[in-house]
Amino acid sequence: MGAAESAAGRPDGIPGGVPAGTASKTGTAGTGGTGTTPGTGSPAAAGSVAAAGSVAAAGSVAKPGRPPRAVVASLMLGTSLVAIDSTIVATAVPQIVGDIGGFSVFSWLFSGYLLAVTVTLPVYGKLSDSFGRKPMLLFGIGLFVVGSLLCALAWNMAALIAFRIVQGLGGGALQGTVQTLAADLYQLKDRPKIQARMSTVWATSAVAGPALGGLLASYAHWRWIFLINLPLGALALWMISRHLKEPVRSPGRRGPVDWAGALSIFACGGLLLFALVQGGVAWPWLSAPSLALLGASAVLAAVVVRVERRAEEPILPGWVWRRRTIAAVNLAMGALGLLMVAPMVFMPTYAQSVLGLGPIGAGLVMSVMTLSWPISAALSQHLYRRIGFRRTAALGMGMAAAILFSFTLLPYPAQPWQPALIMLLLGGALGLFQLPLVVGVQSTVGWAERGTATASILFYRQVGQSVGAALLAAVANATIAARLTDAPVPGLPTALDDVTKALDQPGLISLAAADYLREAVAAAVDHIFLGATVAAVVSVLVLLLVAPRRFPVLPEHVEE
């Protein structure tokens, strides 16, 4: 029985028992309307000759072995640098503002970094396919280190925000390229382990970021938040340049770099994310600035489509959306980014404002999710090998939908262990969702397309997170504003900005008013988790209705 026949008999086209020497002689494994070559959807295109030509053109590689420990350590270090810098500034804001001013715009220390990371993901993904992972990784770490040094030397808030954007430009290369290298360096059966380790490093670093930032700002100086990246970045540069050896591959397609596409994507993504970040905060959603920014984003999106259609080697190639597998995962990951706003952003607010916990306790309630996520991700391989990538992810997200909805059923006031238990279960469910989709998509493309495909799903997850932050914040504000308007208790704050201050300083209002405010915040968070539940259901429907039943795994990813 050939590889294609063997694969068709197993979920998601995951072949088994195929001799290594037959991989390049057989057709693509699995079905579902997508061929092995870009832009082909007919089954005839999946024949042995076409498959062999596609693999060669895409830069086929020999089966990867187990990389040196130094390489794995350097990848984890790079992951840690990006993750920790996304949160480390949070607890140092008072010291930073007290030193260089800029309180009115300090939120852009976070938004600017996120913007730069998000809009550069597809650019670095394509460049890594053209020039290799190692050059992009070294460039990203180098730029990140330069940005860190400039941040430490910033003389005012405007300069610090600008240099944080430089950091983000380097962080985009790190985030996407590390995920792609995990697929390059490990066989399919070993990828869940390395991806679970990466998830653990990311989650631990992100959770530890605020504590480390507070310690450095309190006992040293806030500039050390950025200076600490210099020796760590230098170590990562040395380890990667010395130990990372990319597998030998046949020459891939390397046309002219699509700089026009890169610039238009950067402009469109940056403008859209700027509109989402500022809308409802700096100005109302239906105001002239919001409408102008969203309209300009739409125009630039049309420009991106036009430029990419004409490009010889586009940054965002059309096959990213023509292939059902990748298109469905893009949409599902966008929904994941949206729903993650509920536990990551609003759960700490709920824990402090409603449950009365301190910052450390609120952080612990949220962070228990990071305990179960890596474990379930590592174990997901045993499930998707039996029922397939698509069904495993749908099962995980279906469980997540039920868990998110269960939050709305909590009593008022809840006990701290109740939301903590929900976060623990949610992490386990989402571990079954994300990793099978990432591994599944990476297994449907060759080396020369893997960077683009990986960056695509990460990009849409980030965009979903930005949309979710804006959308769910609007839901929360509308709920609290309606409760304040119809309040039966006198002495309540009249502005949304004063709600947190009133809860932090109970002496400003009566006990009855404080309890009413807590109920209003609890109701707002209930509505947010209900919205997250809807996003989870949409993700499940996308997987069931759009994604192919079997992911078209390429023969080069067969498991012996």
Beta strands, then each sheet from edge to edge (+ up, - down):
end
